[in-house]
Amino acid sequence: MQAQAHAASGNAAAAHESPYLDLEVVTKHGVSRHDMQGVCHVESVLYTVKKNLLLIKGITEAKIDKVLEAIQKEKENICFISLQIGSDESLGVKGLDALLGGGLESSSITEIYGEFRTGKTQWVHTLAVTAMLPAQHGGGEGKVAIIDTEVDCTLIHSVSHVLAKGAFRPGCHILLIYSLILIPLEKIAPIAERFGVDCEAVLNNLLIARAYNTDHQMNMIRDLAAIMMEEGPFAILIIDSMTSLFRVDYVGRGELSARQQSLGQMLSKITKMAEEFNVAVLITNQVMSNPDGGMTFVSDPKKPVGGHVLAHASTTRLELKKGRGDCRICKVVDSPSQPEAEASYQ
């Protein structure tokens, strides 16, 4: 399987069919590349509101209208160009894969939430390995992007040290304005050994960065979209955790509205990325105590952070709970394709 994983990692880029349509298709209608500098493909225009496109230097409202008119003329050729058949990213545990109907669904957001020590970060480490496996073994045959907000990885300040370690491919310097991090080998090695994959190959397959505040996190997601377009294919995007920085940057009920609006905008961007690049998205979430929980008949007073904004954005919601000893329980809380059910694992 190790050789197969190497072959999948090496041949994925060559076999990858671009999920986006270049603006060249509308040039015959009088639109030049110079008119839309800073915009790479048709989907970028269609998925972005005009007021945000106007923030790009050199782009005017007249240019945007010109491009939209050209896209309208070509709509028969490009209307369904981005529709793709979804696939599943295996978790490597038969019980969990069966619970989710095969694994994590691509082109959608899967949210896992639970209190501390329920195994959320362990899911991240496992998917960092299984995503590079061949499709016949439940893998995604692609790279993995991880945005860490909870210091679950080792912080590396020296870029030369990172590249010397071989943890990042040359060309990943786009993210050098951020602090780069590495997942410690002792966390990845046992998982890689279990699936018969070389640990160094796994590290070469990862792109990881640390976010320090919500603005930083949003900018990182925007930059990651450009990286996915240039260095694809990517199999999965992981954000661990989605809400921890929002709980720090927005405090009290007075800032609750602003927090939810900012969270909603970020989730909208992530959803568009998932659909454009056909990647699975896994976000981990924290929980909070419900002040009314002790006065009602609710068995569990804990609820996930993010409220209805995060609940509506997530296609699949999974709750992780502690069992006896090392046992953990995964419960399907919401899914469009799977019934509510539970599975235990270690």
C-alpha positions in Angstrom: 0.0 0.0 0.0 3.0 2.3 0.6 4.0 2.1 -3.0 0.4 2.8 -4.1 0.2 5.8 -1.8 3.4 7.2 -3.3 2.1 6.6 -6.8 -1.2 8.3 -6.0 0.6 11.3 -4.5 2.8 11.6 -7.5 0.3 11.1 -10.3 -2.6 13.0 -8.8 -1.6 16.3 -10.2 -1.2 14.9 -13.7 -4.6 13.1 -13.6 -6.4 16.0 -11.9 -8.9 17.7 -14.1 -9.2 21.4 -13.3 -12.4 22.2 -11.3 -12.5 25.8 -12.4 -12.8 27.5 -15.8 -10.3 30.1 -16.9 -11.4 33.5 -18.0 -9.9 32.8 -21.4 -13.3 31.4 -22.5 -14.9 34.9 -22.5 -12.0 36.7 -24.3 -13.7 36.3 -27.7 -16.5 38.6 -26.4 -14.1 41.6 -26.0 -12.8 40.8 -22.5 -9.1 40.9 -22.0 -7.0 39.4 -19.2 -5.9 43.0 -18.4 -9.6 43.9 -17.6 -9.7 41.5 -14.7 -6.3 41.4 -13.2 -6.5 39.7 -9.8 -9.3 37.4 -10.8 -8.3 33.9 -12.0 -11.4 32.1 -13.2 -15.1 32.4 -14.0 -16.3 31.0 -10.7 -14.4 33.8 -8.9 -16.6 36.3 -10.7 -19.9 34.4 -10.3 -19.4 33.6 -6.6 -18.3 37.0 -5.4 -20.6 40.0 -4.9 -19.8 43.1 -6.9 -18.8 45.2 -3.9 -16.1 42.8 -3.0 -14.8 42.6 -6.6 -14.5 46.4 -6.6 -12.0 46.1 -3.7 -9.5 44.5 -6.1 -7.1 47.2 -7.4 -7.7 48.1 -11.0 -11.1 46.6 -11.3 -14.0 48.9 -12.0 -17.8 48.4 -12.2 -17.7 48.8 -15.9 -15.1 46.0 -16.2 -17.2 43.7 -14.0 -20.4 44.3 -16.0 -18.4 43.6 -19.2 -17.2 40.3 -17.9 -20.6 39.3 -16.6 -22.1 40.1 -20.0 -19.5 37.9 -21.7 -20.1 35.1 -19.2 -23.9 35.4 -19.9 -23.2 34.9 -23.6 -21.2 31.8 -22.9 -23.6 30.4 -20.3 -24.5 27.3 -22.4 -20.9 26.2 -22.4 -20.0 27.0 -18.7 -23.2 26.7 -16.8 -22.5 23.2 -15.4 -18.7 23.2 -15.7 -18.1 23.0 -11.9 -20.6 20.2 -11.1 -18.8 17.2 -9.8 -19.7 13.8 -8.3 -19.0 13.8 -4.6 -16.6 11.3 -3.0 -16.0 10.2 0.5 -12.8 10.5 2.6 -12.4 7.4 4.7 -11.7 7.8 8.4 -9.9 4.4 8.5 -12.4 3.0 11.1 -15.1 0.7 9.7 -17.6 1.7 12.3 -17.3 5.4 11.6 -17.2 4.9 7.8 -20.4 2.9 8.0 -22.0 5.5 10.3 -21.2 8.2 7.7 -22.0 6.2 4.6 -18.4 5.8 3.5 -16.6 8.7 5.1 -16.5 12.5 4.9 -18.5 13.9 2.0 -16.6 16.1 -0.5 -17.8 19.6 -1.5 -19.4 20.0 1.9 -18.6 21.0 5.5 -18.5 18.3 8.2 -18.5 19.6 11.7 -17.3 17.6 14.8 -17.8 19.1 18.2 -17.3 17.9 21.8 -15.6 18.8 25.0 -11.9 18.4 25.6 -10.3 14.9 25.2 -13.0 13.6 23.0 -10.6 12.9 20.1 -11.3 15.9 17.8 -7.6 16.5 17.0 -7.0 12.8 16.6 -9.5 12.9 13.7 -7.3 15.7 12.2 -4.1 13.6 12.4 -5.8 10.5 11.0 -7.3 12.3 8.0 -3.9 13.9 7.3 -2.7 10.4 6.5 -5.8 8.8 4.9 -6.4 11.7 2.5 -3.3 10.7 0.4 -4.3 7.0 0.1 -5.5 5.7 -3.3 -9.3 5.9 -3.9 -9.6 2.1 -3.9 -8.4 2.2 -0.2 -10.8 5.0 0.8 -8.4 7.9 0.3 -8.7 11.1 -1.5 -5.4 11.0 -3.6 -4.7 14.6 -2.7 -3.0 17.1 -0.5 -4.1 18.2 3.0 -4.5 21.8 4.2 -4.7 22.4 7.9 -5.4 25.7 9.7 -4.6 25.4 13.4 -5.9 27.8 16.0 -5.3 25.9 19.2 -1.6 25.2 19.2 -2.0 21.5 18.7 1.2 21.4 16.5 4.8 22.4 17.0 5.4 26.1 16.1 8.3 26.6 13.7 9.7 30.2 13.1 12.6 29.3 10.8 11.4 28.8 7.2 14.8 27.3 6.2 14.5 24.8 9.1 11.1 23.8 7.9 12.1 23.3 4.3 15.2 21.4 5.4 13.0 19.1 7.4 11.1 18.3 4.2 7.8 19.0 5.8 6.7 21.5 3.1 7.1 21.3 -0.6 9.2 24.1 -2.3 6.7 26.6 -3.6 4.6 26.7 -0.4 6.3 30.0 0.4 3.0 31.9 -0.3 2.2 31.4 3.4 5.5 32.6 4.7 3.8 35.7 6.1 2.3 33.4 8.7 4.0 31.2 11.3 4.4 27.7 9.9 3.8 24.7 12.1 4.5 21.0 12.0 2.6 18.1 13.4 5.0 16.2 15.7 6.3 12.9 14.2 5.2 11.0 17.3 1.6 11.8 16.5 1.7 11.0 12.7 4.1 8.0 12.7 1.8 5.4 14.4 -1.1 6.4 12.1 1.1 6.3 9.0 2.5 2.9 10.0 -1.0 1.6 10.5 -2.0 2.4 7.0 1.4 1.4 5.5 2.3 4.9 4.4 5.8 6.5 4.6 5.7 9.2 7.3 7.9 11.6 5.3 5.5 11.3 2.4 2.7 12.3 4.6 4.5 15.3 5.9 5.3 16.3 2.3 1.6 16.1 1.6 0.7 18.6 4.2 0.3 22.4 4.2 -0.2 23.7 7.7 -0.3 27.2 9.2 -1.3 28.8 12.5 -3.9 31.5 12.8 -3.7 34.1 15.6 -7.0 36.0 15.3 -10.1 36.0 13.2 -8.9 38.4 10.6 -5.7 36.4 10.2 -7.8 33.2 9.9 -9.9 34.8 7.1 -6.9 36.1 5.2 -5.3 32.6 5.4 -8.4 31.0 3.9 -8.4 33.5 1.0 -4.7 32.8 0.4 -5.3 29.1 0.6 -7.8 29.3 -2.3 -5.0 30.6 -4.5 -2.7 27.8 -3.4 -5.3 25.1 -4.1 -5.7 26.5 -7.6 -1.9 26.5 -8.3 -0.8 23.4 -6.4 -3.8 21.1 -6.5 -5.4 18.7 -6.2 -6.3 19.0 -2.5 -8.4 16.3 -0.9 -9.4 18.0 2.3 -9.3 21.3 4.2 -9.3 21.1 8.0 -9.8 23.9 10.5 -9.0 23.1 14.1 -10.9 24.8 15.6 -13.3 26.9 13.8 -14.6 29.0 16.7 -11.8 29.3 19.3 -10.5 32.6 18.0 -14.1 34.0 17.7 -14.6 33.4 21.4 -11.5 35.4 22.1 -11.9 38.3 19.7 -15.6 38.9 20.3 -16.5 39.1 24.0 -19.9 39.5 25.6 -23.5 39.9 24.2 -22.6 43.4 22.9 -20.3 41.8 20.2 -22.4 38.7 19.6 -24.1 40.1 16.4 -20.7 41.2 14.9 -19.2 37.8 15.8 -22.0 35.9 14.1 -21.8 38.1 11.0 -18.1 37.5 10.7 -18.5 33.8 11.3 -21.1 33.6 8.6 -18.9 35.4 6.1 -16.0 33.0 6.8 -18.3 29.9 6.5 -19.7 31.2 3.2 -16.1 31.5 1.8 -15.3 28.0 3.0 -18.4 26.6 1.4 -17.6 28.2 -1.9 -14.0 26.8 -1.7 -15.4 23.3 -1.0 -17.6 23.4 -4.1 -15.1 25.1 -6.4 -12.2 22.7 -5.7 -14.3 19.6 -4.8 -12.6 19.2 -1.4 -14.0 17.8 1.8 -14.0 20.3 4.7 -13.7 19.2 8.3 -14.1 21.8 11.0 -13.7 21.1 14.7 -15.8 23.0 17.2 -15.8 23.6 20.9 -18.8 23.4 23.3 -20.1 25.7 25.9 -22.4 25.1 29.0 -26.0 26.1 28.5 -27.0 28.3 31.5 -30.6 27.0 31.2 -29.5 23.4 31.1 -29.8 22.8 34.8 -33.4 24.1 34.9 -34.7 21.9 32.2 -35.0 18.2 31.5 -32.2 18.3 28.9 -29.8 15.4 29.6 -26.7 17.2 28.3 -26.5 20.9 29.1 -23.5 21.4 26.7 -24.1 22.8 23.2 -21.7 23.7 20.3 -20.4 27.2 19.9 -21.5 29.2 16.8 -25.3 29.0 17.2 -27.6 28.7 14.2 -25.1 30.3 11.8 -22.7 27.4 12.1 -25.5 24.9 12.3 -26.9 26.0 9.0 -23.5 26.1 7.3 -22.5 22.6 8.3 -23.8 19.8 6.0 -23.1 17.1 8.5 -22.8 17.6 12.3 -21.2 15.0 14.5 -21.0 15.0 18.3 -18.0 13.3 20.0 -18.5 12.0 23.5 -16.4 10.2 26.1 -17.1 6.6 26.8 -15.6 4.2 29.2 -11.8 4.2 29.4 -10.3 5.0 26.0 -13.7 4.5 24.2 -15.2 7.4 22.3 -18.6 7.8 20.9 -19.6 9.5 17.6 -23.2 10.6 17.1 -24.7 11.8 13.9 -26.7 14.9 15.0 -27.6 16.2 11.5 -27.0 14.8 8.0 -28.9 15.1 4.8 -28.1 11.5 3.8 -27.6 9.5 7.1 -30.0 8.8 9.9 -29.3 9.8 13.5 -27.1 7.0 15.0 -24.1 6.3 17.1 -20.8 4.4 16.8 -18.1 3.7 19.3 -14.4 3.6 18.6 -11.0 3.8 20.2 
